[in-house]
Every structure is written in structure tokens, then in C-alpha cells.
Amino acid sequence: MRIEVLKSKIHRAKITQAELHYVGSITIDEALMEAANFIEGEKVTVVNVNNGERLETYVIKGARNTGTVCLNGPAARKAQVGDIVIIISYASMDFEEAKQFKPWIIFPDPDNKLN
């Protein structure tokens, strides 16, 4: 049996931009992506702590060490600059493997920097 489990999470990042007129996605600082083990094009769920919105999109690599977390395209309507979000990805794996798996979880500071 295979199940889906938490693979990676950026917990409580701040939205720094919202670009409505852009092909849809979420742009994330490359340093945050690496720390959370996200890759460009990976499907993610974005949960907005401020308003309860949830959406699925894919990751675009942003400039390293800028703190960028930008919702693009229609997703830009789901958050405002300054909103706090949780960015989550999942992986499908064997049930027994999942019992041993440890996800990558990062907690950026209020400026979306790693401590």
C-alpha cells in the first residue's frame, strides 16, 4: 500500500509580493527552497493563515537570500502582501517507508530568512 505523507513544509512565511498579471505559480527564495527540499516545478499547497484560503500551484525559483515569497497569477487574489502562509508538499511512498520518513520543515524568521 502507498500513502501520501508530508514531504516538505515552510511554516509561516510572509507574502512579499502578489503579481496578478503573471503566469500562475509561487516564487520562493532559492535558499528557502533548498532548506525545505523543494524543487522548481514541484506541486505545493499554500495555506493562508490570515484568511484560511488554500490553493495548489507549483514552485518557481526566486532570487537567493531575498526572502521572496510571491503569489503569481490568479493565486495573487488569495493573499495580500504581509499575509502569513504555510507552503506544503507531499510525497507518495510505501506505508512501511512512510513510518520512518522524516520531512523537511523550516521556520523562517519574520523577514523570510533562515536562522
Backbone as a ProteinNet text record, in pm:
[ID]
protein_1_A
[PRIMARY]
MRIEVLKSKIHRAKITQAELHYVGSITIDEALMEAANFIEGEKVTVVNVNNGERLETYVIKGARNTGTVCLNGPAARKAQVGDIVIIISYASMDFEEAKQFKPWIIFPDPDNKLN
[TERTIARY]
84.1	0	89.2	47.4	116.9	26.1	89.1	14.1	86.8	15.6	76.4	106.9	229.2	272.9	338.2	347.8	416.9	561.7	606.2	745.9	823.4	766.6	836.8	737.9	786.9	699.1	782.1	737.2	786.5	674.9	701.7	598.5	602.5	497.7	476.7	575.1	572.6	645.9	553.6	613.7	536.4	530.7	410.6	396.3	462.2	556	627.9	577	511.3	457.6	336.3	251.3	139.7	128.6	160	165.5	52.1	-59.3	-177.5	-151.3	-82.5	-63.4	66	67.7	182.9	130.3	200.8	160	163.7	57.3	37.4	146.6	172.5	271.9	300.4	399.1	451.2	603	656.9	801.3	853.5	956.5	1012.8	1164.1	1217.2	1361.3	1431.7	1534.8	1607.5	1664.2	1709.1	1762.8	1653.7	1533.4	1421.2	1383.8	1383.2	1351.9	1449.1	1577.8	1677.7	1663.1	1641.9	1628.7	1507.4	1399.9	1277.7	1275	1378.6	1388.9	1277.8	1242.6	1152	1234.9	1177.9	1242.2	1150.5	1210.8	1132.1	1032.6	909.8	803.8	726.5	771.7	704.6	567	470.7	334.9	335.3	273.4	262.4	121	87.5	-35	7.1	-62	-34.8	-156.5	-132.5	-239.7	-218	-315.8	-305.5	-359.2	-271	-308.9	-405.7	-389.8	-471	-617.3	-643.5	-782.1	-835.1	-753.8	-799.5	-799.4	-760.5	-756.7	-653.6	-686.2	-593	-590.2	-471.6	-461.9	-346.8	-354.1	-245.7	-183.9	-52.3	21.2	155.4	248.7	382	486.8	607.6	714.9	798.7	831.4	930.8	1042.6	1165.7	1282.1	1297.5	1306.8	1329.7	1475.6	1512.3	1649.9	1688.9	1809	1861.1	1877.8	1839.5	1857.2	1784.7	1676.1	1594.8	1472	1436.4	1315.3	1188.2	1201.6	1085.8	991.3	864	754.3	641.9	625.1	533.7	430.7	303.3	196.5	174.3	170.2	158.5	27.6	-17.7	-138	-261	-363.8	-486.8	-466.7	-361.8	-334	-308.5	-267.4	-240.9	-365.5	-482.2	-606.9	-635.3	-557.9	-581.2	-502.9	-417.6	-336.8	-299.8	-265.2	-214.9	-71.9	5.2	140.7	132.6	216.5	216.8	143.7	57.8	-10.9	91.5	58.7	143.1	87.7	177	135.2	220.2	164	234.6	238.4	356.6	374.8	413.7	333.2	343.7	356	442.3	441.2	430.5	381.8	359.2	434.6	459.1	521.8	442.5	439.5	374.2	481.2	456.8	554.8	486.7	562.9	517.7	484.8	382.1	336	448.5	526.1	634.2	744.9	777.7	877.1	830	701.8	645.1	660.6	659	674.2	810.4	910.9	1047.3	1083.8	1003.7	1036.5	1030.3	1126.7	1131	1121.7	1016.6	1000.9	1096.9	1118.5	1195.9	1096.6	1118.5	1031	1120	1093.2	1171.6	1080.1	1138.5	1067.2	1141.6	1111.1	1182.2	1146.4	1234.9	1208.1	1107.3	1068.3	967.8	1006.9	1135.3	1181.3	1204.9	1151.9	1167.4	1313.7	1392.2	1532.7	1545.8	1648.9	1676.8	1764.3	1737.8	1818.4	1939.5
-117.5	0	124.6	225	353.4	459.3	552.8	663.2	793.5	904.7	1036.9	1092.6	1142.7	1198.8	1334.2	1410.9	1538.6	1516.4	1585.3	1577.9	1699.4	1818.1	1943.4	2049.3	2140.7	2249.3	2371.8	2486.1	2615.6	2669.4	2677.3	2712.6	2861.7	2931.9	3073.4	3167.1	3159.5	3256.7	3375.1	3490.3	3611.4	3636.1	3665.1	3701.6	3838.3	3843.5	3969	4038.1	3961.9	4018.1	3936.5	3999.1	3931.5	3992	3912.5	3959.5	3897.1	3968.8	3916.6	3885.8	3973.4	3958.4	3883.6	3756	3669.1	3528	3444.1	3304	3243.1	3175.1	3130.7	3044.6	3065.5	2988.8	3059.4	3008.9	3079.3	3085.6	3205.7	3225.9	3224.3	3141.1	3125.5	3145.1	3222.5	3242.4	3107	3100.6	2976.1	2915.3	2998.1	2946.1	2876.7	2931.8	2867.5	2736.5	2739.4	2617.8	2505.9	2536	2433.7	2381.4	2470.4	2428.5	2337.5	2364.2	2284.5	2166.7	2155	2046.9	2052.8	2173	2192	2201.8	2159	2180.7	2265	2331.8	2414.2	2324.8	2370.9	2296.2	2202.5	2185.8	2095.7	2150.2	2060.9	2097.4	2123	2233.2	2267.5	2312.4	2298.5	2355.9	2476.8	2588.7	2711.6	2738.6	2750.2	2774.3	2912.8	3001.1	3137.6	3142.4	3171.8	3177.4	3293.5	3402.9	3522.7	3506	3436	3430.3	3288.9	3186.5	3048.6	2993.3	3072.3	3023.8	2912.4	2816	2708.9	2702.2	2682.4	2668.7	2576.8	2519.5	2438.4	2510.1	2504.9	2566	2496.5	2556.4	2498.4	2603.8	2557.9	2645.1	2698.3	2827.5	2891.4	2940.6	2921	2962.7	3113.5	3174.5	3317.7	3345.2	3470.4	3510.4	3469.6	3415.9	3364.7	3476.4	3444.4	3531.2	3665.5	3669	3790.3	3784.3	3663.5	3646.6	3645.7	3639.7	3646	3527.8	3559.9	3463.8	3538.5	3507.5	3584.3	3493.1	3522.2	3451.5	3518.9	3437.8	3488.2	3444.9	3523.7	3489.9	3494	3413.7	3415.4	3392	3317.5	3292.5	3422	3527.3	3656.1	3712.3	3668.3	3713.9	3645	3542.3	3463.1	3512.1	3614.5	3666	3811	3879.3	4016.1	4017.5	4114.2	4130.5	4143.6	4068	4067	3948.9	3881.4	3762.8	3653.4	3571.1	3459.4	3332.7	3254	3131.2	3013.1	2895.8	2769.6	2704.6	2663.9	2605.4	2459.1	2368.8	2226	2145.2	2043.4	1944.5	1805.8	1713.2	1576.6	1479.2	1358.8	1253.3	1124.4	1045.1	915.2	809.8	727.8	623.5	502.7	396.4	273.2	298.1	233	251.6	230.9	125.8	98.2	203.1	244.6	351	480.5	509.6	632.6	638.6	523.5	520.4	573.3	558.7	600.6	736.9	786.9	909.1	1031.7	1120.8	1247.1	1362.8	1443.1	1554.1	1669.6	1752.7	1875.8	1984.5	2044.7	2152.2	2267.4	2384.6	2502	2610.9	2694.7	2802.4	2933.3	3001.5	3126.2	3234.3	3332.7	3445.3	3541	3650.3	3741.9	3806.3	3798.8	3850.8	3739.7	3620.9	3502.5	3460.5	3481.4	3438.6	3317.7	3239.1	3121	3161.1	3105.5	3135.9	3045.3
0	0	0	-78.1	-80.8	-17.7	51.8	111.2	81.8	91.2	76.1	213.8	230.3	357.3	333.9	440.4	434.2	392.8	287.2	243.7	291.9	267.5	296.5	339.9	427.2	470.8	506.9	455.4	502.5	590.7	719.9	816.7	849.3	815	847	776.7	643.4	561.6	534.9	509.6	482.9	331.5	280.9	139.8	118.8	23.7	-4.2	-129.4	-216.7	-340.6	-383	-463.3	-528.2	-668.1	-770.8	-909.1	-989.9	-1001.2	-1068.8	-1215.7	-1286.1	-1430.8	-1460.7	-1421.1	-1438.1	-1451.3	-1522.3	-1533.1	-1392.9	-1354.3	-1216.2	-1155.9	-1027.4	-952.2	-821.1	-747.2	-630.9	-645.8	-637.8	-643.5	-500.9	-476.8	-342.6	-349.8	-256	-240.8	-252.4	-336.9	-360.3	-231.9	-139	-12.2	68.7	69.4	138.4	69.3	-65.1	-140.1	-104	-103.3	-73.6	68.6	163.5	302.9	323.4	248.9	261.1	163.6	81.7	-16.8	-121.3	-166.3	-279.1	-406.4	-518.5	-647.8	-735.2	-832.1	-923.2	-997	-1006.3	-1072.2	-980.9	-858.1	-764.3	-725.4	-718.3	-675.5	-525.6	-485.2	-343.8	-311.1	-183.7	-128.8	-46.9	-68.4	5.9	93.1	223.2	319.9	379.1	363.1	413.3	556.8	651.6	792.5	818.2	743.8	768.3	728.6	616.9	569.2	546.7	571.1	558.4	417	318.2	179.9	165.5	78.8	43	-108.7	-164.4	-309.2	-344.3	-463.2	-514.8	-632.7	-641.2	-751.4	-760.5	-832.3	-845.2	-812.7	-780	-732.4	-848.4	-840.9	-927.1	-836.9	-881	-803.1	-806.5	-685.9	-672.7	-638.8	-643.5	-614.5	-472.3	-460.6	-333	-230.5	-106.1	10.8	1.8	-75.6	-85.5	4.6	49.5	129.1	45.8	-85.6	-174.4	-155.8	-134.9	-140.9	-212.1	-340.2	-425.3	-489.8	-467.9	-537.6	-672	-777.4	-913.7	-977.9	-1074.7	-1149.7	-1061	-1092.5	-1014.6	-865.3	-828.9	-687.1	-611.1	-681.8	-617.3	-550.5	-593.2	-531.5	-398.1	-365.4	-244.5	-123.6	-143.2	-31.9	-58.8	47.8	38.4	89.3	42.6	93.7	245.5	315	460.8	521.6	443.5	495.1	526.8	622.9	663.8	599.9	537.3	469.7	514.7	495.9	514.2	376.2	332.4	199.8	218.6	161.9	191.7	62.2	63.8	-43.6	18.7	-59.9	-14.7	-104.4	-54.6	-133.6	-116	-220.6	-215.6	-189.1	-89.8	-58.1	3.4	9.2	70.7	218.1	267.1	404.4	506	490.3	585.3	574.5	453.7	434.4	500.4	488.5	544.7	696.6	761.4	907.6	951.3	867.5	901	842.9	750.2	678	768	754.2	828.5	729.7	736.6	642.7	671.9	569.5	584.8	625.7	741.8	790.3	832.5	777.4	814.5	869.5	953	1021.1	994.5	884	856	958.1	970.3	1061.6	995.5	1060.2	1004.6	870.4	834.7	705.1	604.6	631.9	546.1	531.4	634.5	634.8	725.6	699.1	780.4	897.5	1012.6	1131.2	1141.3
[MASK]
+++++++++++++++++++++++++++++++++++++++++++++++++++++++++++++++++++++++++++++++++++++++++++++++++++++++++++++++++++

